[in-house]
Amino acid sequence: MDIDGDGNDELVISFTGYGLYVFEPQGLIWQQPPINTVIPEVMIRLGSGIAADFGAAYGLWTWSWGKGWQLRNTADPGQMTVVDIENDGVQELVVSFPGYGLWYYGETNGWQFLNDVIPDDVKPINFYP
């Protein structure tokens, strides 16, 4: 994913004991310092950034090059995926929170409730032609 808007894809990689680093294959460049020293339990692509589940200790955060880290929820997420639920060309973060249900996060409307039953699995599907 092109996280810094330079037209080239980068990788966000977690290294136990070192943290999260951005690697730009074009030029073989490691961004220093790490973008975080804490290793997430789960990390997924969200637009041109990432969503990171830092567990019960830190909760759910998103990161992008221009905005940095933003806390999205203090609850420990279960499953996460991204899909354009609002059909506006922007991906929303869909998260199951054990004990709270299934929710999605939209940049304009914040958290929106979807269901009180926790799914066994979630996968994004594009229903819009």
WORA-V139789 format. One record per backbone hydrogen bond with DSSP energy under -1.0 kcal/mol. NH is the residue of the N-H (numbers start at 1). CO is the residue of the C=O. E is the energy in kcal/mol with one decimal. If there is no record, write none. Layout:
BEGIN
nh: (NH:NH)
co: (CO:CO)
e: (E:E)
END
This chain:
BEGIN
nh: (3:10:11:13:15:18:19:20:21:23:24:27:28:29:31:35:41:42:44:46:49:50:51:52:53:54:59:60:61:62:63:64:68:70:72:73:78:81:83:85:92:93:94:95:96:97:100:101:102:103:104:105:106:110:112:114:115)
co: (1:1:23:21:19:15:15:36:13:11:29:25:25:24:22:20:53:53:51:49:46:63:44:61:42:59:55:73:52:70:50:68:64:62:60:60:96:94:92:83:83:105:81:103:79:101:97:97:115:95:112:93:110:106:104:102:102)
e: (-1.3:-3.5:-2.8:-2.8:-2.6:-2.5:-2.9:-3.4:-3.0:-2.8:-3.1:-1.1:-1.2:-2.2:-3.0:-2.4:-3.0:-1.1:-2.4:-2.3:-1.7:-2.5:-2.5:-3.3:-3.0:-2.9:-2.9:-3.0:-2.5:-2.4:-2.5:-1.1:-2.6:-2.6:-3.0:-1.7:-3.8:-2.1:-2.0:-1.7:-2.9:-1.4:-3.2:-2.9:-2.3:-3.1:-2.9:-2.1:-3.5:-2.9:-2.3:-2.8:-2.4:-2.4:-2.8:-3.0:-1.6)
END
